[in-house]
Structure formats: structure tokens, C-alpha cells
Amino acid sequence: MFRRRPMLVAVGIVGLIAAGVLGGLVALLKCEPPFYTHAACPGDFDTREKASHVLTRIQDLKTDVRTKAEWGETFTAEELNCFFAETMASNGSFASLLPEGCHDPRVAIEGDRLKVGFRYGTGLFATVVWIELRAWLVANEPNVMAVEVCDLRAGRLTVGTQTVLDGIAEAARGSNIDVTWYRHNGNPVGLFRFFPDQPQPASNVLTLEVRDGKVVVAGRTRTDLPLPSAIGP
């Protein structure tokens, strides 16, 4: 009986350590990044009105790219969050566009960094997965945007990027955007090529800026050429 006591004590210590490690991991997973908490939009009339306005402007922009000589639009992080809150919540009309198990996306723009987060899973191990990005147009490469993945986490835990990168590439290709990934200074960088099926695209993206809480996009279209394929579903 007495000889078993050291073994029981050892087992108990191991159990306590395992419980502590598991509890620490859960705490790290449960920790929401401040930008995600602050980006929440109330489900009120103002949010719904802004979301509807954003959807109209997105549809108008897609039409303008195809039909106008010059086009452009600016979206604030607040407007995008209202759009996400109304259309990509669990029962939102565009919720099916998110990967399975993901819901409630939110964004923040801090300097030249775009942060995107969403809730993943349910129950004890539900967490907020978020990614920090930088984006810019590639010089001397028409219609090519570079996107650098600066950080990718679940709560406070760093996670692998390959599955996420594959998902981004698949979604982009579904919108007629070709993607090639490489690494620069240890970070994944994606080259997103718009209108890849057109040797000489009629439309050219001339401005793409992420700054001061806004996303700005603008360009030109040669209306005397055949209309380009639409971006997006």
C-alpha cells in the first residue's frame, strides 16, 4: 500500500501538469484579438442600411469595370464590418461563401495592414482565427496584386499557413483571379493576377491602397475593346 503512494503522487502531478497545459492552450485559443472585439457592429437599422449600401456599391463597381472608361470605389472598415455582420453571420445570405465552420468575419485596417478575423468552431475549442496582410500593386505588371501574409493565428496561437493559402487561392480562382505563392523574408506572398484568361485585358487596376481605415481601388477600361470577364460570382 505504502509503495503505491509515490506512484499515485507522480500520476497526480502529471495529471495536474497536463490539465495546466490544456487549460493554457484553451485560454490562448479563447483570447480574441482586440481588433476583432472592437470591430463588432450592432444589429440595428444603421448597420443594415450600411450593409445594403455596400452591396449596391459592389454590384455597381463590377458593372463600372466592364462599361466605364474610369472607375473606382472606397470602402471603410466600418462599412465592410456592417456588410459582414448582416450577410455573413451564421444565417446570413452570403454565409455559404465562408469555409465550413467559419462565421462572423470582421476586418480592421491599421496603417497599411489589413486584419481579417472570423469565428471558427463551437464549444470549448471555438476560437477566432485571424490573418494580417499587406497588399500592393506590382510595378510594371498590369493587373497583378501582391498580398503578404504577415501573421496567422488562432487566438494567440500561431498556426500553419498552407491550408489557409490553398483556400485563398481556390476562392480567388473561382472569381477569375490566378494566384501564385512564394516566400519573401519568411512570409508567404501571393501574386494575384486579374483577368488571367485575357492576353490584353481591356480593364486595368491602377490604384489599390489599404490605408487610413480604408480600401481604395480604381482603374480604367478601354470601352472600345471586348468586355472583360466579370470579377466575382
Secondary structure, DSSP 8 states (H G I E B T S, - for coil): -TTHHHHHHHHHHHHHHHHHHHHHHHHHHH---HHHHHT---SSHHHHHHHHHHHHHHHHHHHHHHH-SEEEEEEEHHHHHHHHHHHSSTT-TTGGGS-TTEEEEEEEEETTEEEEEEEE--GGG-EEEEEEEEEEE-TTSTTEEEEEEEEEEETTEE--SHHHHHHHHHHHHTTTEEEEEEEETTEEEEEEEESTT-SS-SEEEEEEEEETTEEEEEEEE-TTS-----S--
